[in-house]
Amino acid sequence: MTVENRAKQFAPFSAITGLDRAVDQKLREVSQVEKRELSEERAAELDDKLRALRRGMRVSLAYYANREYCSLSGLVEQLDPDEGFLKIGGETIPFADLSDVFLPQPLPFSPECATLSPGDAT
């Protein structure tokens, strides 16, 4: 048997052409959800978080796109309150599609660390 024929023997084979594509499409259809409306209280919390955002901050978002909820983390590249959108990782997300914004938590303050000078640490 030639080397070429032996290679064909181990080539990937799909008995049902297009099955993978059809299964993926069906999964997308089944996983699609309707957009949930935010309560007034939740919308106010989200508004406060958006006001705290600054360009260059690292944040994580939950947002609605293409009939499903997605998440994204990264640095805020652009923030436009007038136009109502922000951009992270090249992805533009309208404020209206946001369901949550996770801001970085500050590190806890320890008074013991504040009183030490660099030469005191052992």
Backbone as JSON Lines, residues from 0, in Angstrom:
{"i":0,"aa":"M","n":[0.85,-1.18,0.0],"ca":[0.0,0.0,0.0],"c":[0.9,1.24,0.0]}
{"i":1,"aa":"T","n":[0.54,2.21,-0.84],"ca":[1.36,3.42,-0.93],"c":[1.15,4.29,0.3]}
{"i":2,"aa":"V","n":[2.09,5.17,0.53],"ca":[2.0,6.08,1.67],"c":[0.73,6.94,1.55]}
{"i":3,"aa":"E","n":[0.4,7.4,0.36],"ca":[-0.8,8.23,0.16],"c":[-2.07,7.47,0.53]}
{"i":4,"aa":"N","n":[-2.18,6.22,0.14],"ca":[-3.37,5.42,0.47],"c":[-3.46,5.15,1.97]}
{"i":5,"aa":"R","n":[-2.31,4.95,2.62],"ca":[-2.33,4.75,4.07],"c":[-2.8,6.02,4.77]}
{"i":6,"aa":"A","n":[-2.42,7.19,4.3],"ca":[-2.84,8.46,4.9],"c":[-4.35,8.64,4.76]}
{"i":7,"aa":"K","n":[-4.92,8.26,3.63],"ca":[-6.37,8.38,3.42],"c":[-7.14,7.51,4.4]}
{"i":8,"aa":"Q","n":[-6.56,6.43,4.79],"ca":[-7.19,5.48,5.71],"c":[-7.48,6.15,7.06]}
{"i":9,"aa":"F","n":[-6.65,7.11,7.45],"ca":[-6.81,7.75,8.75],"c":[-7.41,9.15,8.66]}
{"i":10,"aa":"A","n":[-7.88,9.55,7.51],"ca":[-8.49,10.86,7.34],"c":[-9.83,10.91,8.08]}
{"i":11,"aa":"P","n":[-10.23,12.08,8.61],"ca":[-11.51,12.19,9.31],"c":[-12.66,11.86,8.36]}
{"i":12,"aa":"F","n":[-13.68,11.22,8.91],"ca":[-14.81,10.8,8.1],"c":[-16.1,11.15,8.83]}
{"i":13,"aa":"S","n":[-17.04,11.74,8.12],"ca":[-18.34,12.05,8.68],"c":[-19.39,11.29,7.88]}
{"i":14,"aa":"A","n":[-20.05,10.36,8.55],"ca":[-21.04,9.52,7.86],"c":[-22.24,10.34,7.42]}
{"i":15,"aa":"I","n":[-22.6,11.34,8.2],"ca":[-23.76,12.17,7.85],"c":[-23.27,13.59,7.64]}
{"i":16,"aa":"T","n":[-23.15,13.97,6.39],"ca":[-22.65,15.29,6.04],"c":[-23.61,16.36,6.57]}
{"i":17,"aa":"G","n":[-23.05,17.35,7.27],"ca":[-23.86,18.47,7.76],"c":[-24.51,18.24,9.11]}
{"i":18,"aa":"L","n":[-24.36,17.05,9.7],"ca":[-24.98,16.78,10.99],"c":[-24.45,17.72,12.07]}
{"i":19,"aa":"D","n":[-23.14,17.91,12.13],"ca":[-22.55,18.79,13.14],"c":[-23.11,20.2,13.04]}
{"i":20,"aa":"R","n":[-23.23,20.7,11.82],"ca":[-23.77,22.05,11.6],"c":[-25.22,22.13,12.05]}
{"i":21,"aa":"A","n":[-26.02,21.12,11.75],"ca":[-27.44,21.1,12.13],"c":[-27.6,21.03,13.64]}
{"i":22,"aa":"V","n":[-26.77,20.23,14.3],"ca":[-26.84,20.12,15.77],"c":[-26.45,21.44,16.41]}
{"i":23,"aa":"D","n":[-25.4,22.08,15.92],"ca":[-24.99,23.39,16.45],"c":[-26.1,24.42,16.29]}
{"i":24,"aa":"Q","n":[-26.75,24.44,15.13],"ca":[-27.84,25.39,14.88],"c":[-28.99,25.14,15.85]}
{"i":25,"aa":"K","n":[-29.35,23.88,16.07],"ca":[-30.45,23.55,16.98],"c":[-30.12,23.96,18.4]}
{"i":26,"aa":"L","n":[-28.88,23.75,18.82],"ca":[-28.46,24.17,20.16],"c":[-28.57,25.68,20.33]}
{"i":27,"aa":"R","n":[-28.2,26.43,19.3],"ca":[-28.33,27.89,19.37],"c":[-29.79,28.29,19.49]}
{"i":28,"aa":"E","n":[-30.67,27.65,18.75],"ca":[-32.1,27.97,18.8],"c":[-32.68,27.67,20.17]}
{"i":29,"aa":"V","n":[-32.31,26.53,20.75],"ca":[-32.84,26.12,22.05],"c":[-32.34,27.02,23.17]}
{"i":30,"aa":"S","n":[-31.08,27.47,23.07],"ca":[-30.5,28.27,24.14],"c":[-30.88,29.74,24.08]}
{"i":31,"aa":"Q","n":[-31.61,30.16,23.07],"ca":[-31.99,31.57,22.95],"c":[-33.04,31.92,24.0]}
{"i":32,"aa":"V","n":[-32.89,33.11,24.57],"ca":[-33.79,33.57,25.62],"c":[-34.27,34.99,25.31]}
{"i":33,"aa":"E","n":[-35.35,35.35,25.93],"ca":[-35.87,36.71,25.8],"c":[-35.12,37.63,26.77]}
{"i":34,"aa":"K","n":[-34.99,38.88,26.39],"ca":[-34.32,39.87,27.24],"c":[-35.2,40.18,28.45]}
{"i":35,"aa":"R","n":[-34.59,40.15,29.63],"ca":[-35.32,40.47,30.87],"c":[-35.25,41.97,31.13]}
{"i":36,"aa":"E","n":[-36.36,42.53,31.53],"ca":[-36.39,43.95,31.89],"c":[-35.84,44.12,33.3]}
{"i":37,"aa":"L","n":[-35.03,45.17,33.5],"ca":[-34.48,45.45,34.82],"c":[-35.5,46.2,35.67]}
{"i":38,"aa":"S","n":[-35.53,45.88,36.95],"ca":[-36.39,46.63,37.87],"c":[-35.81,48.04,38.01]}
{"i":39,"aa":"E","n":[-36.6,48.97,38.53],"ca":[-36.11,50.34,38.72],"c":[-34.91,50.36,39.65]}
{"i":40,"aa":"E","n":[-34.98,49.54,40.71],"ca":[-33.87,49.49,41.68],"c":[-32.61,48.95,41.01]}
{"i":41,"aa":"R","n":[-32.75,47.88,40.23],"ca":[-31.61,47.27,39.55],"c":[-31.03,48.23,38.5]}
{"i":42,"aa":"A","n":[-31.91,48.94,37.8],"ca":[-31.47,49.91,36.8],"c":[-30.69,51.05,37.47]}
{"i":43,"aa":"A","n":[-31.12,51.47,38.66],"ca":[-30.42,52.53,39.39],"c":[-29.03,52.04,39.83]}
{"i":44,"aa":"E","n":[-28.93,50.79,40.3],"ca":[-27.63,50.22,40.68],"c":[-26.69,50.17,39.48]}
{"i":45,"aa":"L","n":[-27.22,49.75,38.35],"ca":[-26.42,49.67,37.13],"c":[-25.96,51.06,36.69]}
{"i":46,"aa":"D","n":[-26.84,52.03,36.81],"ca":[-26.5,53.41,36.47],"c":[-25.35,53.92,37.36]}
{"i":47,"aa":"D","n":[-25.4,53.61,38.65],"ca":[-24.33,54.02,39.57],"c":[-23.0,53.38,39.16]}
{"i":48,"aa":"K","n":[-23.04,52.11,38.79],"ca":[-21.81,51.43,38.38],"c":[-21.27,52.03,37.09]}
{"i":49,"aa":"L","n":[-22.14,52.38,36.16],"ca":[-21.7,52.98,34.91],"c":[-21.05,54.34,35.16]}
{"i":50,"aa":"R","n":[-21.58,55.1,36.1],"ca":[-21.01,56.41,36.44],"c":[-19.61,56.27,37.05]}
{"i":51,"aa":"A","n":[-19.33,55.12,37.69],"ca":[-18.03,54.89,38.31],"c":[-16.98,54.43,37.3]}
{"i":52,"aa":"L","n":[-17.41,53.99,36.14],"ca":[-16.46,53.49,35.13],"c":[-15.6,54.61,34.58]}
{"i":53,"aa":"R","n":[-14.36,54.27,34.3],"ca":[-13.41,55.18,33.67],"c":[-12.66,54.41,32.59]}
{"i":54,"aa":"R","n":[-12.23,55.13,31.6],"ca":[-11.42,54.53,30.53],"c":[-10.17,53.92,31.14]}
{"i":55,"aa":"G","n":[-9.82,52.71,30.74],"ca":[-8.65,52.02,31.25],"c":[-8.92,51.11,32.44]}
{"i":56,"aa":"M","n":[-10.13,51.2,33.03],"ca":[-10.48,50.31,34.16],"c":[-10.71,48.9,33.66]}
{"i":57,"aa":"R","n":[-10.35,47.92,34.48],"ca":[-10.65,46.52,34.18],"c":[-12.01,46.21,34.79]}
{"i":58,"aa":"V","n":[-12.94,45.72,33.96],"ca":[-14.28,45.39,34.42],"c":[-14.74,44.09,33.78]}
{"i":59,"aa":"S","n":[-15.79,43.53,34.34],"ca":[-16.48,42.4,33.75],"c":[-17.93,42.82,33.56]}
{"i":60,"aa":"L","n":[-18.51,42.38,32.45],"ca":[-19.89,42.75,32.12],"c":[-20.73,41.52,31.86]}
{"i":61,"aa":"A","n":[-22.02,41.66,32.1],"ca":[-23.01,40.7,31.63],"c":[-23.94,41.51,30.75]}
{"i":62,"aa":"Y","n":[-24.19,41.02,29.53],"ca":[-25.01,41.78,28.59],"c":[-25.8,40.84,27.68]}
{"i":63,"aa":"Y","n":[-26.81,41.4,27.03],"ca":[-27.69,40.65,26.15],"c":[-27.31,40.94,24.69]}
{"i":64,"aa":"A","n":[-27.09,39.86,23.92],"ca":[-26.76,40.02,22.5],"c":[-27.2,38.76,21.75]}
{"i":65,"aa":"N","n":[-27.79,38.94,20.61],"ca":[-28.18,37.81,19.75],"c":[-29.04,36.78,20.47]}
{"i":66,"aa":"R","n":[-29.99,37.27,21.24],"ca":[-30.96,36.44,21.95],"c":[-30.34,35.51,22.99]}
{"i":67,"aa":"E","n":[-29.21,35.94,23.57],"ca":[-28.61,35.2,24.67],"c":[-27.83,36.16,25.56]}
{"i":68,"aa":"Y","n":[-27.58,35.75,26.8],"ca":[-26.79,36.56,27.73],"c":[-25.33,36.13,27.63]}
{"i":69,"aa":"C","n":[-24.45,37.12,27.56],"ca":[-23.02,36.9,27.37],"c":[-22.26,37.59,28.5]}
{"i":70,"aa":"S","n":[-21.0,37.23,28.63],"ca":[-20.14,37.93,29.59],"c":[-18.84,38.31,28.89]}
{"i":71,"aa":"L","n":[-18.25,39.36,29.39],"ca":[-17.04,39.89,28.79],"c":[-16.22,40.57,29.88]}
{"i":72,"aa":"S","n":[-14.92,40.38,29.86],"ca":[-14.02,41.04,30.8],"c":[-12.9,41.69,30.02]}
{"i":73,"aa":"G","n":[-12.44,42.83,30.53],"ca":[-11.33,43.5,29.9],"c":[-11.23,44.94,30.33]}
{"i":74,"aa":"L","n":[-10.38,45.68,29.63],"ca":[-10.19,47.1,29.91],"c":[-11.2,47.93,29.13]}
{"i":75,"aa":"V","n":[-11.73,48.94,29.77],"ca":[-12.64,49.86,29.09],"c":[-11.82,50.69,28.11]}
{"i":76,"aa":"E","n":[-12.09,50.5,26.82],"ca":[-11.36,51.22,25.78],"c":[-12.03,52.56,25.46]}
{"i":77,"aa":"Q","n":[-13.35,52.54,25.49],"ca":[-14.1,53.76,25.17],"c":[-15.38,53.75,25.99]}
{"i":78,"aa":"L","n":[-15.78,54.92,26.44],"ca":[-16.97,55.08,27.25],"c":[-17.67,56.35,26.79]}
{"i":79,"aa":"D","n":[-18.88,56.2,26.27],"ca":[-19.6,57.36,25.73],"c":[-21.0,57.43,26.33]}
{"i":80,"aa":"P","n":[-21.14,58.17,27.45],"ca":[-22.45,58.28,28.09],"c":[-23.49,58.99,27.21]}
{"i":81,"aa":"D","n":[-23.05,59.93,26.37],"ca":[-23.99,60.64,25.51],"c":[-24.61,59.72,24.46]}
{"i":82,"aa":"E","n":[-23.79,58.87,23.87],"ca":[-24.28,57.92,22.87],"c":[-24.78,56.63,23.51]}
{"i":83,"aa":"G","n":[-24.43,56.41,24.78],"ca":[-24.93,55.25,25.52],"c":[-24.28,53.93,25.16]}
{"i":84,"aa":"F","n":[-22.95,53.91,25.09],"ca":[-22.26,52.65,24.83],"c":[-20.88,52.67,25.46]}
{"i":85,"aa":"L","n":[-20.32,51.46,25.6],"ca":[-18.92,51.34,26.0],"c":[-18.28,50.27,25.13]}
{"i":86,"aa":"K","n":[-16.95,50.32,25.07],"ca":[-16.21,49.39,24.22],"c":[-15.15,48.7,25.06]}
{"i":87,"aa":"I","n":[-15.16,47.36,24.98],"ca":[-14.18,46.53,25.69],"c":[-13.7,45.47,24.72]}
{"i":88,"aa":"G","n":[-12.4,45.34,24.57],"ca":[-11.85,44.31,23.7],"c":[-12.36,44.38,22.28]}
{"i":89,"aa":"G","n":[-12.58,45.59,21.79],"ca":[-13.08,45.76,20.42],"c":[-14.58,45.53,20.29]}
{"i":90,"aa":"E","n":[-15.23,45.12,21.36],"ca":[-16.67,44.84,21.35],"c":[-17.42,46.08,21.86]}
{"i":91,"aa":"T","n":[-18.36,46.58,21.07],"ca":[-19.17,47.73,21.47],"c":[-20.47,47.23,22.07]}
{"i":92,"aa":"I","n":[-20.76,47.66,23.31],"ca":[-21.95,47.21,24.01],"c":[-22.8,48.41,24.4]}
{"i":93,"aa":"P","n":[-24.03,48.47,23.88],"ca":[-24.93,49.56,24.28],"c":[-25.32,49.43,25.75]}
{"i":94,"aa":"F","n":[-25.44,50.55,26.43],"ca":[-25.85,50.53,27.83],"c":[-27.18,49.8,28.0]}
{"i":95,"aa":"A","n":[-28.08,49.93,27.03],"ca":[-29.41,49.32,27.11],"c":[-29.34,47.79,27.15]}
{"i":96,"aa":"D","n":[-28.23,47.2,26.68],"ca":[-28.09,45.74,26.66],"c":[-27.38,45.19,27.89]}
{"i":97,"aa":"L","n":[-26.86,46.06,28.75],"ca":[-26.15,45.61,29.94],"c":[-27.12,45.06,30.98]}
{"i":98,"aa":"S","n":[-26.74,43.95,31.61],"ca":[-27.54,43.44,32.72],"c":[-26.77,43.56,34.04]}
{"i":99,"aa":"D","n":[-25.43,43.63,33.96],"ca":[-24.65,43.86,35.18],"c":[-23.24,44.31,34.81]}
{"i":100,"aa":"V","n":[-22.64,45.05,35.71],"ca":[-21.25,45.51,35.59],"c":[-20.57,45.14,36.89]}
{"i":101,"aa":"F","n":[-19.45,44.44,36.79],"ca":[-18.7,44.02,37.97],"c":[-17.43,44.86,38.04]}
{"i":102,"aa":"L","n":[-17.4,45.75,39.0],"ca":[-16.25,46.65,39.18],"c":[-15.19,45.96,40.03]}
{"i":103,"aa":"P","n":[-13.92,46.34,39.86],"ca":[-12.87,45.74,40.7],"c":[-13.07,46.15,42.15]}
{"i":104,"aa":"Q","n":[-12.81,45.22,43.03],"ca":[-12.94,45.5,44.46],"c":[-11.61,46.02,44.99]}
{"i":105,"aa":"P","n":[-11.65,47.08,45.79],"ca":[-10.39,47.59,46.35],"c":[-9.82,46.58,47.34]}
{"i":106,"aa":"L","n":[-8.5,46.58,47.47],"ca":[-7.85,45.69,48.43],"c":[-8.15,46.19,49.84]}
{"i":107,"aa":"P","n":[-8.31,45.26,50.78],"ca":[-8.6,45.69,52.15],"c":[-7.42,46.46,52.75]}
{"i":108,"aa":"F","n":[-7.73,47.46,53.52],"ca":[-6.71,48.28,54.16],"c":[-6.3,47.63,55.48]}
{"i":109,"aa":"S","n":[-5.03,47.53,55.71],"ca":[-4.53,46.97,56.96],"c":[-3.72,48.04,57.67]}
{"i":110,"aa":"P","n":[-4.15,48.48,58.86],"ca":[-3.41,49.53,59.6],"c":[-1.98,49.11,59.92]}
{"i":111,"aa":"E","n":[-1.74,47.79,60.14],"ca":[-0.38,47.35,60.46],"c":[0.58,47.66,59.32]}
{"i":112,"aa":"C","n":[0.12,47.5,58.09],"ca":[0.99,47.76,56.94],"c":[1.29,49.25,56.8]}
{"i":113,"aa":"A","n":[0.36,50.08,57.2],"ca":[0.53,51.52,57.05],"c":[1.6,52.06,57.99]}
{"i":114,"aa":"T","n":[1.82,51.39,59.12],"ca":[2.77,51.92,60.12],"c":[4.19,51.43,59.88]}
{"i":115,"aa":"L","n":[4.35,50.42,59.02],"ca":[5.7,49.9,58.76],"c":[6.42,50.74,57.72]}
{"i":116,"aa":"S","n":[7.68,50.94,57.94],"ca":[8.49,51.57,56.9],"c":[9.21,50.45,56.17]}
{"i":117,"aa":"P","n":[9.74,50.7,54.98],"ca":[10.38,49.63,54.2],"c":[11.49,48.9,54.96]}
{"i":118,"aa":"G","n":[12.2,49.55,55.84],"ca":[13.29,48.9,56.58],"c":[12.79,48.03,57.73]}
{"i":119,"aa":"D","n":[11.5,48.17,58.15],"ca":[10.97,47.42,59.28],"c":[10.61,45.99,58.92]}
{"i":120,"aa":"A","n":[10.29,45.74,57.68],"ca":[9.82,44.4,57.28],"c":[10.96,43.4,57.37]}
{"i":121,"aa":"T","n":[10.65,42.22,57.87],"ca":[11.67,41.17,57.95],"c":[11.26,39.96,57.19]}
